[in-house]
Amino acid sequence: MDMQPNLQFIIHNPYSKPIIKSVEMSSSNEFIFSGVELSEYSRVEVKLQTPLCLDAVLRIESCETEELLELKSNSEKITIMHGNSQQMLVPGEYPYEVIVGKEKYQGYYVIKSNHFSDEPLINLRKYLEKLLRGLSSELIKHHLGMSQPSTGTNYTLMNLLQFIDKHKNQIQNSIQLISRDPITDLISQHSIRNYSRKPDSKSFRWQARKSALNNNHSFEKPLHYEKHTLLTTHNIENQWISFIISYFIRCLFQLEKSFRENVQSIENQVIEKRKSIEDTEISLGKIKQNSIGYREQGKRLNQIVYRLNKRIEELEKEKEEHNKYVQLVKRISNLFNEIKKMEWLNGVPTRKPKMSTNRLLKDYRYRNLYNLYRDLSQLEISKPHFNQEAMRHRKTWQLFEYYNLGLLIDILKDNNYKWISGWLADKENPFEHIGTLPGGTVLIFEKPESDHYIEVAYDQELESTLFDKSYSRYFNYEGRRPDIRMTIYKQDGSLYGKNSGLVIESKCRHHRYLINNDIDPDVKIQLGAFKNLNYYNSKERGVETPIKQVIVLYPKQKGIAAEEHDSVYGEGIIYLQIEPVDPESEETPFGYENFKKWIEEFLSPVLESEEVVK
């Protein structure tokens, strides 16, 4: 019988039997490649078999959680990849370890991208980490009006929640241990008693001045004002505890407030969608009364109702997730509020002490809490950016969308635009540091004393009806949602000109599925719809088509031109190849100059007007 542990990766394919890959184990202090390579869209299970050791444990990275999953030997299989789902592992290297008694077997498996080779994918992730770290740090300084971010500034609220939730049991245990016997000081203070033990000069002076007033009833015992020794918890060590607990409470309050605002925003969106459904159903009712000649219109309205209902389902799920965070924050806040009410902390100042003390550092109970606070402070100082762990669950196409948005932000910054609001520029956005860019995010860019501003909308669903004609907006009867929609507006909110709109689409697909001169691929219908997007102008009471151009960005491919124009729309739809490079090098990403050229061409009306003013 084989004495080595047997780790199996079971790869499920849609049209064939599962493939089982067994991993050869070798005891080593280094992580060794297992020989297992998986596609990012595969569904994969793992199973550990160790016939001679029933206590063996497998710890492995998976899409289920940010922590390592644990699987006991000879138990049921567990799923580490779900295939094409919301929770996917980004291509890369993922570790595992098998512990058998005193032996430890370590290795890693590889997830391959369907669209990028290894090096460009690594460069893409490096770029995003560097970009978002730099952007968030820069924006924090801008908000605070300082050259360096303050250590007391709350700009990583979600990091704080994740940190406290992870360590709350450790915090609670330390507090319980401290409560049994907190650090105390022996102090002397004068107080009024009805007995005398050791009067001093201060006691005699008080007696001389106050005794006549306090001893005016002959049947009462005389009062004495004397020094007594007592224990107090009012010291630097307990002040540190009081400060740390109060700091946690303040941050959690801000986080709960932010989540509740997001829940309210979602509820408002649901109300708007339901109102749109009601209006659409009224129109459907009218069509049913006059069905002749309105058959296609009825189909279109039914599709609108279907899409609105699906969107409401998505929003309700999102609201449920937000409410779970609210409840988590409330539970943790209640824990700290109970701690704050403890008798030994009563009256202890909540100001931050100037420095720690030897007594604090020598007492492991106090040191544990102090070190947790320092770790959190260091987290705020050194990592003012999105949680890199969350990137593990971003599909390659999502990372590519983020990357292209980052390139667009770089181009706007090169043209002296300032990022005013949206996403990382929002002061109190709890999601700004957890690796996500929510659909519907709108970024605003401006220049000082300029006559215009630029709106960049990411994955924003367009309205499909025009029942309310009181405001201007893009609309599309099919409810399209471009990856990036860029629009130039005058300061009064009106379009800057007839060609003030631009759509940027990210497509992780092969060239032949984008451009085919013999027959149009399915994606061409979508791109054509984006080129002809409608914009309702509430002032003019008319409909415009302001999209000047659709730029399609897709991964670099050998033997294909870096830039191509559409065979039908010409420069109205252009296809550009993009490939990330190492952000630490001085090399420009492949395709960046072409992308920048077309963005600046789109901005040329406002850039030229600025030159005239100068």
For each residue, the residues with C-beta under 8 A, 3 or more apart:
1: 51 52
2: 6 51
3: 52
4: 24 25
5: 25 48 49 50 53 56 73 98 100 105
6: 2 22 23 25 48 49 50
7: 22 23 25 34 46 47 48 49 58 96 98
8: 20 21 22 23 46 47 48 49
9: 20 21 23 36 38 44 45 46 109
10: 18 19 20 44 45 46 47 77
11: 18 19 20 21 38 42 43 44
12: 18 42 43 44 45 83
13: 16 17 18 19 42
14:
15:
16: 13
17: 13
18: 10 11 12 13
19: 10 11 13
20: 8 9 10 11
21: 8 9 11 35 36
22: 6 7 8
23: 6 7 8 9 34 35 36 107
24: 4 34 35
25: 4 5 6 7 98 105 107
26: 32 105
27: 103 104 105
28: 32 105 106
29: 106
30: 106
31: 95 106 107 108
32: 26 28 106 107 108
33: 107 108 110
34: 7 23 24 96 107 108 109
35: 21 23 24
36: 9 21 23 109 110
37: 109 110 111 112
38: 9 11 42 44 81 109 110 111 112
39: 42 111 112 114
40: 88 89 90 91 111 112 113 114 395 396
41: 83 84 88 114
42: 11 12 13 38 39 81 83
43: 11 12 79 81 82 83
44: 9 10 11 12 38 79 80 81
45: 9 10 12 77 78 79 80
46: 7 8 9 10 58 60 71 77 78 80
47: 7 8 10 71 76 77 78
48: 5 6 7 8 56 57 58 71 72 73 74 75 98
49: 5 6 7 8 73 74
50: 5 6 53 54 56 73 74 98 100
51: 1 2 74
52: 1 3
53: 5 50 56 73 100 101
54: 50 72 73 74
55: 72 73 101
56: 5 48 50 53 72 73 98 99 100 101
57: 48 70 71 72 73 98 99
58: 7 46 48 70 71 72 73 96 97 98
59: 68 69 70 71 96 97 98 99
60: 46 68 69 71 80 94 95 96 97
61: 68 69 80 89 94 95 96 392
62: 65 69 78 79 80 81 89
63: 80 81 82 85 87 88 89 392 393
64: 69 79 80 87
65: 62 69
66: 389 390 392
67:
68: 59 60 61 96
69: 59 60 61 62 64 65 78 80
70: 57 58 59
71: 46 47 48 57 58 59 60 75 78
72: 48 54 55 56 57 58 75
73: 5 48 49 50 53 54 55 56 57 58
74: 48 49 50 51 54
75: 48 71 72
76: 47
77: 10 45 46 47
78: 45 46 47 62 69 71
79: 43 44 45 62 64 82
80: 44 45 46 60 61 62 63 64 69 89
81: 38 42 43 44 62 63 88 89 111
82: 43 63 79 85 87 88
83: 12 41 42 43 88
84: 41 88
85: 63 82 88
86: 393
87: 63 64 82 393
88: 40 41 63 81 82 83 84 85 393 394 395
89: 40 61 62 63 80 81 92 94 111 392 393
90: 40 111 125 391 392 393 394 395 396 399
91: 40 110 111 112 113 116 118 121 396
92: 89 110 111 121 122 125 392
93: 108 109 110
94: 60 61 89 108 109 110 111
95: 31 60 61 106 107 108
96: 7 34 58 59 60 61 68 106 107 108 109
97: 58 59 60 104 105 106 107
98: 5 7 25 48 50 56 57 58 59 104 105 106
99: 56 57 59 103 104 105
100: 5 50 53 56 103 104 105
101: 53 55 56
102:
103: 27 99 100
104: 27 97 98 99 100
105: 5 25 26 27 28 97 98 99 100
106: 28 29 30 31 32 95 96 97 98
107: 23 25 31 32 33 34 95 96 97
108: 31 32 33 34 93 94 95 96
109: 9 34 36 37 38 93 94 96
110: 33 36 37 38 91 92 93 94
111: 37 38 39 40 81 89 90 91 92 94
112: 37 38 39 40 91 118
113: 40 91 116 117 118 121 396
114: 39 40 41 396 508
115: 396 397 400 508 509 555
116: 91 113 120 121 124 396 555
117: 113 120 121
118: 91 112 113 121 122
119: 122 123
120: 116 117 123 124 555 556 579 580 581
121: 91 92 113 116 117 118 124 125 396 580
122: 92 118 119 125 126
123: 119 120 126 127 580 581 582 583
124: 116 120 121 127 128 399 400 403 580
125: 90 92 121 122 128 129 391 399
126: 122 123 129 130 580 582 583 584
127: 123 124 130 131 403 406 580 583 589
128: 124 125 131 132 391 399 402 403 406
129: 125 126 132 133 385 388 391
130: 126 127 133 134 583 584
131: 127 128 134 135 406 409 410 583
132: 128 129 135 136 385 386 406 424
133: 129 130 136 137 383 384 385
134: 130 131 137 138
135: 131 132 138 139 385 409 419 424
136: 132 133 139 140 155 384 385 386 424 432 433
137: 133 134 140 141 149 384 385
138: 134 135 141 142
139: 135 136 142 143 419 424 425
140: 136 137 143 144 149 153 155 384
141: 137 138 144 145 146 147 148 149
142: 138 139 145
143: 139 140 427
144: 140 141 149 150 153
145: 141 142
146: 141 149 150
147: 141
148: 141
149: 137 140 141 144 146 153 155 381 384
150: 144 146 153
151: 377 380 381
152: 352
153: 140 144 149 150 380
154: 157 160 250 251 254
155: 136 140 149 380 384 433
156: 159 160 379 380 383 384 433
157: 154 160 161 251 254 255 258 428 430 433
158: 161 162 255 387 430 431 432 433 434
159: 156 162 163 379 380 383 387 433 434
160: 154 156 157 163 164 248 251 252 255 376
161: 157 158 164 165 252 255 325 328 329 332 430
162: 158 159 165 166 387
163: 159 160 166 167 375 376 379
164: 160 161 167 168 171 248 252 332
165: 161 162 168 328 332
166: 162 163
167: 163 164 170 171 372
168: 164 165 171 172 332 335
169: 172 173
170: 167 173 174 368 372
171: 164 167 168 174 175 369 372
172: 168 169 175 176 335
173: 169 170 176 177
174: 170 171 177 178 365 366 368 369
175: 171 172 178 179 241 339 342 369
176: 172 173 179 180
177: 173 174 180 181 365
178: 174 175 181 182 183 241 344 365 366
179: 175 176 182 342 344
180: 176 177
181: 177 178
182: 178 179 233 238 344
183: 178 233 235 237 238 359 360 363 366
184: 231 232 233 235
185: 231 232 234 235
186: 229 230 231
187: 229 230 231 232
188: 227 228 229 230
189: 227 228 230
190: 202 203 206 225 226 227 228
191: 225 226 228
192: 214 223 224 225
193: 196 223 224 225 226 228
194: 221 222 223 224
195: 221 224
196: 193 199 203 224 226
197: 226
198: 226 227
199: 196 203 204 207 224 226
200: 203 204 226 227
201: 204 205
202: 190 205 206 225 227
203: 190 196 199 200 206 207 224 225 226 227
204: 199 200 201 207 208
205: 201 202 208 209
206: 190 202 203 209 210 211 225
207: 199 203 204 210 211 224 225
208: 204 205 211
209: 205 206
210: 206 207 213 214 225
211: 206 207 208 214 215 222 223
212: 215 216
213: 210 216
214: 192 210 211 223
215: 211 212 220 222 223
216: 212 213
217: 220
218:
219:
220: 215 217
221: 194 195
222: 194 211 215
223: 192 193 194 211 214 215
224: 192 193 194 195 196 199 203 207
225: 190 191 192 193 202 203 206 207 210
226: 190 191 193 196 197 198 199 200 203
227: 188 189 190 198 200 202 203
228: 188 189 190 191 193
229: 186 187 188
230: 186 187 188 189
231: 184 185 186 187
232: 184 185 187 235
233: 182 183 184 238 344 345 348
234: 185 238 239 347 348 349
235: 183 184 185 232 238 239
236: 239 240 353 356 357 360
237: 183 240 241 357 359 360 363 366
238: 182 183 233 234 235 241 242 344 345 348
239: 234 235 236 242 243 348 349 350 351 353
240: 236 237 243 244 353 356 360 366 369 370 373
241: 175 178 237 238 244 245 345 348 366 369
242: 238 239 245 246 340 345 348 349 350
243: 239 240 246 247 349 350 351 352 353
244: 240 241 247 248 369 370 372 373
245: 241 242 248 249 336 339 340 345
246: 242 243 249 250 340 350
247: 243 244 250 251 373
248: 160 164 244 245 251 252 332 336
249: 245 246 252 253 333 336 337 340
250: 154 246 247 253 254
251: 154 157 160 247 248 254 255
252: 160 161 164 248 249 255 256 329 332 333 336
253: 249 250 256 257 333
254: 154 157 250 251 257 258 428
255: 157 158 160 161 251 252 258 259 329 430
256: 252 253 259 260 326 329 330 333
257: 253 254 260 261 428
258: 157 254 255 261 262 428 429 430
259: 255 256 262 263 322 325 326 329 430
260: 256 257 263 264 326
261: 257 258 264 265
262: 258 259 265 266 322 430
263: 259 260 266 267 319 322 323 326
264: 260 261 267 268
265: 261 262 268 269
266: 262 263 269 270 315 318 319 322
267: 263 264 270 271 319
268: 264 265 271 272
269: 265 266 272 273 315
270: 266 267 273 274 312 315 316 319
271: 267 268 274 275
272: 268 269 275 276
273: 269 270 276 277 308 311 312 315
274: 270 271 277 278 308 312
275: 271 272 278 279
276: 272 273 279 280 304 308 463 464 465 467
277: 273 274 280 281 305 308 309
278: 274 275 281 282
279: 275 276 282 283 465 467
280: 276 277 283 284 301 304 305 308 465 467
281: 277 278 284 285 305
282: 278 279 285 286
283: 279 280 286 287 301
284: 280 281 287 288 298 301 302 305
285: 281 282 288 289
286: 282 283 289 290
287: 283 284 290 291 294 297 298 301
288: 284 285 291 298
289: 285 286
290: 286 287 293 294
291: 287 288 294 295 298
292:
293: 290
294: 287 290 291 297 298
295: 291 298 299
296: 299 300
297: 287 294 300 301
298: 284 287 288 291 294 295 301 302
299: 295 296 302 303
300: 296 297 303 304 477
301: 280 283 284 287 297 298 304 305
302: 284 298 299 305 306
303: 299 300 306 307 478
304: 276 280 300 301 307 308 464 465 477 479
305: 277 280 281 284 301 302 308 309
306: 302 303 309 310
307: 303 304 310 311 464 479
308: 273 274 276 277 280 304 305 311 312 464
309: 277 305 306 312 313
310: 306 307 313 314
311: 273 307 308 314 315 461
312: 270 273 274 308 309 315 316
313: 309 310 316 317
314: 310 311 317 318
315: 266 269 270 273 311 312 318 319
316: 270 312 313 319 320
317: 313 314 320 321
318: 266 314 315 321 322
319: 263 266 267 270 315 316 322 323
320: 316 317 323 324
321: 317 318 324 325
322: 259 262 263 266 318 319 325 326
323: 263 319 320 326 327
324: 320 321 327 328
325: 161 259 321 322 328 329
326: 256 259 260 263 322 323 329 330
327: 323 324 330 331
328: 161 165 324 325 331 332
329: 161 252 255 256 259 325 326 332 333
330: 256 326 327 333 334
331: 327 328 334 335
332: 161 164 165 168 248 252 328 329 335 336
333: 249 252 253 256 329 330 336 337
334: 330 331 337 338
335: 168 172 331 332 338 339
336: 245 248 249 252 332 333 339 340
337: 249 333 334 340 341
338: 334 335 341 342
339: 175 245 335 336 342 345
340: 242 245 246 249 336 337 345
341: 337 338 345 346
342: 175 179 338 339 345 346
343: 346
344: 178 179 182 233 238 348
345: 233 238 241 242 245 339 340 341 342 348
346: 341 342 343
347: 234
348: 233 234 238 239 241 242 344 345
349: 234 239 242 243
350: 239 242 243 246
351: 239 243
352: 152 243
353: 236 239 240 243 356
354:
355:
356: 236 240 353 360 361 370
357: 236 237 360 361
358: 361 362
359: 183 237 362 363 366
360: 183 236 237 240 356 357 363 366 367 370
361: 356 357 358 366 367 370
362: 358 359 367
363: 183 237 359 360 366 367
364: 367 368
365: 174 177 178 368 369
366: 174 178 183 237 240 241 359 360 361 363 369 370
367: 360 361 362 363 364 370 371
368: 170 174 364 365 371 372
369: 171 174 175 240 241 244 365 366 372 373
370: 240 244 356 360 361 366 367 373 374
371: 367 368 374 375
372: 167 170 171 244 368 369 375 376
373: 240 244 247 369 370 376 377
374: 370 371 377 378
375: 163 371 372 378 379
376: 160 163 372 373 379 380
377: 151 373 374 380 381
378: 374 375 381 382
379: 156 159 163 375 376 382 383
380: 151 153 155 156 159 376 377 383 384
381: 149 151 377 378 384
382: 378 379
383: 133 156 159 379 380
384: 133 136 137 140 149 155 156 380 381 433
385: 129 132 133 135 136 137 433
386: 132 136 390 391 432 433 434 435 436
387: 158 159 162 390 391 433 434 435
388: 129 391 435
389: 66 392 435
390: 66 386 387 393 394 434 435 436
391: 90 125 128 129 386 387 388 394 399 435
392: 61 63 66 89 90 92 389
393: 63 86 87 88 89 90 390
394: 88 90 390 391 398 399 402 435
395: 40 88 90 398 399
396: 40 90 91 113 114 115 116 121 399 400 508
397: 115 400 401 506 508
398: 394 395 401 402
399: 90 124 125 128 391 394 395 396 402 403
400: 115 124 396 397 403 404 506 508 553 555
401: 397 398 404 405 437 458 459 483 484 506
402: 128 394 398 399 405 406 437
403: 124 127 128 399 400 406 407 578 580
404: 400 401 407 408 483 484 504 506 553 578
405: 401 402 408 409 437 456 458 484
406: 127 128 131 132 402 403 409 410
407: 403 404 410 411 578 589 592 595
408: 404 405 411 412 456 484 486 504 599
409: 131 135 405 406 412 413 419 443
410: 131 406 407 413 414
411: 407 408 414 415 595 596 599 600
412: 408 409 415 417 419 445 454 456 599
413: 409 410 416 417 419
414: 410 411 596
415: 411 412 600 603 607
416: 413 447
417: 412 413 445 446 447 454
418: 445 446 447 448
419: 135 139 409 412 413 422 424 425 443 444 445
420: 425 444 445 446 453
421: 425 426 443 444
422: 419 425 426 441 442 443 444 456
423: 426 429 432 437 441 443 458
424: 132 135 136 139 419 429 432
425: 139 419 420 421 422 443 444
426: 421 422 423 429 432
427: 143
428: 157 254 257 258
429: 258 423 424 426 432
430: 157 158 161 255 258 259 262 434
431: 158 434 436 438
432: 136 158 386 423 424 426 429
433: 136 155 156 157 158 159 384 385 386 387
434: 158 159 386 387 390 430 431
435: 386 387 388 389 390 391 394
436: 386 390 431
437: 401 402 405 423 441 458 459
438: 431 441
439: 458 459 460 461 481
440: 457 458 459 460 461
441: 422 423 437 438 457 458 459 460
442: 422 455 456 457 458 460
443: 409 419 421 422 423 425 455 456 457 458
444: 419 420 421 422 425 453 454 455 456
445: 412 417 418 419 420 453 454 456
446: 417 418 420 450 453 454
447: 416 417 418 450 610
448: 418
449:
450: 446 447 453 491 606 610
451: 490 491 609
452: 488 489 490 491 496 606
453: 420 444 445 446 450 488 489 491
454: 412 417 444 445 446 486 487 488 489
455: 442 443 444 485 486 487 489
456: 405 408 412 422 442 443 444 445 484 485 486
457: 440 441 442 443 460 482 484 485 486 487
458: 401 405 423 437 439 440 441 442 443 483 484
459: 401 437 439 440 441 481 482 483
460: 439 440 441 442 457 481 482 485
461: 311 439 440 479 480 481
462: 473 474 475 476 479 480 481 482 533
463: 276 466 473 474 475 476 479
464: 276 304 307 308 475 476 477 478 479
465: 276 279 280 304 475
466: 463 469 475 536
467: 276 279 280
468: 471
469: 466 536 538 541
470: 538
471: 468 538
472: 493 494 535 536 537 538 539
473: 462 463 535 536
474: 462 463 485 501 533 534 535 536
475: 462 463 464 465 466 534 535 536
476: 462 463 464 479 480 529 533 534
477: 300 304 464
478: 303 464 529
479: 304 307 461 462 463 464 476
480: 461 462 476 526 529 530 533
481: 439 459 460 461 462
482: 457 459 460 462 485 503 504 505 530 533
483: 401 404 458 459 503 504 505 506
484: 401 404 405 408 456 457 458 503 504 505 506
485: 455 456 457 460 474 482 501 502 503 504
486: 408 454 455 456 457 501 502 503 504 602
487: 454 455 457 495 500 501 502 546
488: 452 453 454 495 496 497 500 501 603 605 606
489: 452 453 454 455 493 494 495 496 500
490: 451 452 493 494 495 496
491: 450 451 452 453
492:
493: 472 489 490
494: 472 489 490 537 539
495: 487 488 489 490 498 500 501 535 537 544 546
496: 452 488 489 490 500 605 606
497: 488 500 546 605
498: 495 544 546
499: 546 547 548
500: 487 488 489 495 496 497 546 548
501: 474 485 486 487 488 495 533 535 546 547 548
502: 485 486 487 547 548 549 550 551 599 602
503: 482 483 484 485 486 530 531 533 547 549 550 551
504: 404 408 482 483 484 485 486 550 551 553
505: 482 483 484 526 527 530 550 551 552 553
506: 397 400 401 404 483 484 553 554
507: 514 523 552 553 554
508: 114 115 396 397 400 554 555
509: 115 513 514 523 554
510: 513 514 557
511: 514 515 554 557 560
512: 515 516 521
513: 509 510 516 521 523
514: 507 509 510 511 521 523 552 554 575
515: 511 512 521 564 566 567 575
516: 512 513 519 520 521
517: 567
518:
519: 516
520: 516 524 525
521: 512 513 514 515 516 524
522: 525 526
523: 507 509 513 514 526 527
524: 520 521 527 528
525: 520 522 528 529
526: 480 505 522 523 529 530
527: 505 523 524 530 531 550 552 566 573
528: 524 525 531 532 569 573
529: 476 478 480 525 526 532 533
530: 480 482 503 505 526 527 533 547 550
531: 503 527 528 547 549 550 569 572 573
532: 528 529 545 547
533: 462 474 476 480 482 501 503 529 530 545 546 547
534: 474 475 476 543 544 545
535: 472 473 474 475 495 501 543 544 545 546
536: 466 469 472 473 474 475 542 543
537: 472 494 495 540 541 542 543 544
538: 469 470 471 472 541
539: 472 494
540: 537
541: 469 537 538
542: 536 537
543: 534 535 536 537
544: 495 498 534 535 537
545: 532 533 534 535
546: 487 495 497 498 499 500 501 533 535
547: 499 501 502 503 530 531 532 533 550
548: 499 500 501 502 572 602
549: 502 503 531 571 572 573 574 598 602
550: 502 503 504 505 527 530 531 547 569 572 573 574
551: 502 503 504 505 574 576 595 598
552: 505 507 514 527 573 574 575 576
553: 400 404 504 505 506 507 576 577 578 591 595
554: 506 507 508 509 511 514 557 575 576 577 578
555: 115 116 120 400 508 577 578 579
556: 120 562 577 578 579 590 591
557: 510 511 554 560 577
558:
559:
560: 511 557 577
561: 564
562: 556 576 577 590 591 594
563: 574 575 576 577 594
564: 515 561 574 575
565: 569 570 571 573 574 575
566: 515 527 569 570 572 573 574 575
567: 515 517
568: 573
569: 528 531 550 565 566 572 573
570: 565 566 573
571: 549 565 574
572: 531 548 549 550 566 569
573: 527 528 531 549 550 552 565 566 568 569 570
574: 549 550 551 552 563 564 565 566 571 598
575: 514 515 552 554 563 564 565 566
576: 551 552 553 554 562 563 591 594 595 598
577: 553 554 555 556 557 560 562 563 590 591
578: 403 404 407 553 554 555 556 589 590 591 592 595
579: 120 555 556 589 590 591
580: 120 121 123 124 126 127 403 583 589
581: 120 123 585 587 588 589 590
582: 123 126 585 587
583: 123 126 127 130 131 580
584: 126 130
585: 581 582
586:
587: 581 582
588: 581 592 593
589: 127 407 578 579 580 581 592
590: 556 562 577 578 579 581
591: 553 556 562 576 577 578 579 594 595
592: 407 578 588 589 595 596
593: 588 596 597
594: 562 563 576 591 597 598
595: 407 411 551 553 576 578 591 592 598 599
596: 411 414 592 593 599 600
597: 593 594 600 601
598: 549 551 574 576 594 595 601 602
599: 408 411 412 502 595 596 602 603
600: 411 415 596 597 603 604 607
601: 597 598 604
602: 486 502 548 549 598 599
603: 415 488 599 600 606 607
604: 600 601 607 608
605: 488 496 497 608 609
606: 450 452 488 496 603 609 610
607: 415 600 603 604 610 611
608: 604 605 611 612
609: 451 605 606 612 613
610: 447 450 606 607 613 614
611: 607 608 614
612: 608 609
613: 609 610
614: 610 611
